[in-house]
């Protein structure tokens, strides 16, 4: 028979293994989606198709609440929604939703600084700018779309769960964002 302390350590080990397995599964999903987006970005020059399929893939594969792509307009002052998921996304597109580059918002900050920005508790972070179309957002990540040092847009992802994003997630999402940026640059050049 195991002592209480031994039971504690066995249970702790089992929990750690389950957590590790979940992390591996999520990383495999990210890599598979990354490969799929990689195939998509090399097979189309139509940006509307690229944007729409990308945000839907990201939302659906990872179970996120919302995903959107913002592109910085030529003047460099505003980031404009070019594709977004769900009814909220349709409404944002119909309204021509924009956020000012550098504004006090997650997308505005990421578009100005060129660095990913994660807010894992939107109720406690003043930089989160609530969107009435997305009332259930509890975590948000904004990942810049970069061509070299130039920021051309932002991938915005929202979750209904607090602490939805970790460093590994952001690293993979930055790789996806870089792929999207190259596809945009290629389509524009073509």
N, C-alpha and C positions, 0 to 999 in steps of 0.2 A: 504494500500500500504506500502511496506517495504522501509525503508531508504536505502541509498547506503551502509552504514555501516552494516546494518542487512543483506542485500544481500551478502556482502562480507563474513560475518560469516557463513551464510547458505551454500554458495558455498564451503567455507573452510571445513566445517563439512562433506559435501557430498564427497569431494575429500579425506579427511582422512578416511572415511568409505570405499571408493573404494580401497584405498591403503591397508587397513587392510584386506579386503576381498581377495585381490590378494595375500597378505602374507599368509593368512590361506590356500588358494587354493594351493599355492606352497608347504607349509609345508605338506599338505595332500598328494600331489604327492610324495614328498620325503619319507614320511612314507610308502606309498603303495609300492614304489620302494624298499625301505629298506626291507619290508616284503617279496617281491618277490625275492630279492637277498638272503635274509635269507633262503628261501626255496631252492633256487638254490644251495647255498653253502653246505647245509646239504644233498643234493640229488646226488651230483656228486663228484667223486674223480679225474676226468680227468681235469687237470689244464688248458689245452688249451680251452676246452669247457667252463669252469668256467670263464676264462679271457675274452674270446670273447663275451659271452653272457652278462657279467657284463658291459664291456665298451659300448656295443651297447645299453643296457638298459639305462644306465646313459645318453648317448648322446641323444637317441631318446625320453625318457620320459621328459627330461628337456630342449630339444631344444638346446643343446650345439653344438658348432662347431666341437669339437674333444675331444675324451677321450682316454687315454692310461694307461696301467699298466706297470710300470718298476719294475723289480726285481733286487735286489742287488746280484751280483755274489758272490760266496763263498769267494773269496779273500777280498771282502769288498771294492774294489777300484772303481768299475763301476756299474751303474744301466743300465740294458739292457731292451729294449722294448720287452715285451712278448706278448702284444696284443694292437692293436690300431685301431681306426675306420677309415672308408673311404679309398679312394685312397691313401691319404697321409700315413695312417697307413700301408697299404699294402707295400708301398715303404719303409717306415721305417723298417718294418720287413724284407723285402728282403735285405736291406743294413746292417742289424744287428745293428741298431742305438743304441748307448750307450752314456751316459753322466757320467762323472766322479763324484763320490760321493764328495761333498764339492766344486764342480766347481762353477764358477760364472754363475749360471743358476738357474731358479726357482726349477727345479727337483733336481739339484745338492745340493742346499742349504737345501731343505726339507729332502733329504735323509741323510744329514750329521747331521742336528740339531734335526731331529725327531719331528719337529713342523710344522703344516700347514703353508704354505706361500701363500699369496694372492697378486696378482698384478692386480689392477683394471684399470690401464691405462698403457699398455705395451709400448706405445710410449714415456712415460715420465720416466719409471723406468729402470735404467741401468742393473739391474739383469736379466731382460728378455733377453733371447737369441733367436733372431728371427730364425724361421725355414722356409726356402724358400718353403717347401711343405705346410706350413700353413700361407700364407701371410695375411689372414684376422683376425688373432688373435688380440683382443683388451683388453681382460682380461684373466688371467690364474690363476689357483689354483692348488697347489701341496699338496696332503694330504698323510702323511706317512702311510705305512702299518706296523703296530706294533704288535709284540708278546711280551707283557710285556714292557720292556724297549728296546728290540732289534728291530731295524728297518730292515725289510726284503724287502722293496720296497716302491713305491710311486704311488698313483693314480693321474694322471695329467689330468686336465680338462681345456679346452679352449673355449672361447666365442668370438663371433664377436662384442659384445657390451661392451662398457666401463662400469665399476661398476656393473658387472654381479654377483658378489659374496658378500654376507654379512655374518655376524657372525652366524646367524641361519642356512644359507646354509652350512657353514663350519662345524658346529656342527653335522648336519645330515650326511654330507659327511664323517666326521671322523668316525661316527658310521658304515657307510657302509664299509669304509676302514678297520676298525677293524674286521668286519665280513669276509671280503675277506682274511685278514691276517690269521685268525683262520682256514679258509677253506684250505689255502695254507699249513699251518702247519699240519693240519689233513691229507691232501693228501700226504705230504712228509713223515709223520710218518707211514702211511699205506703202 
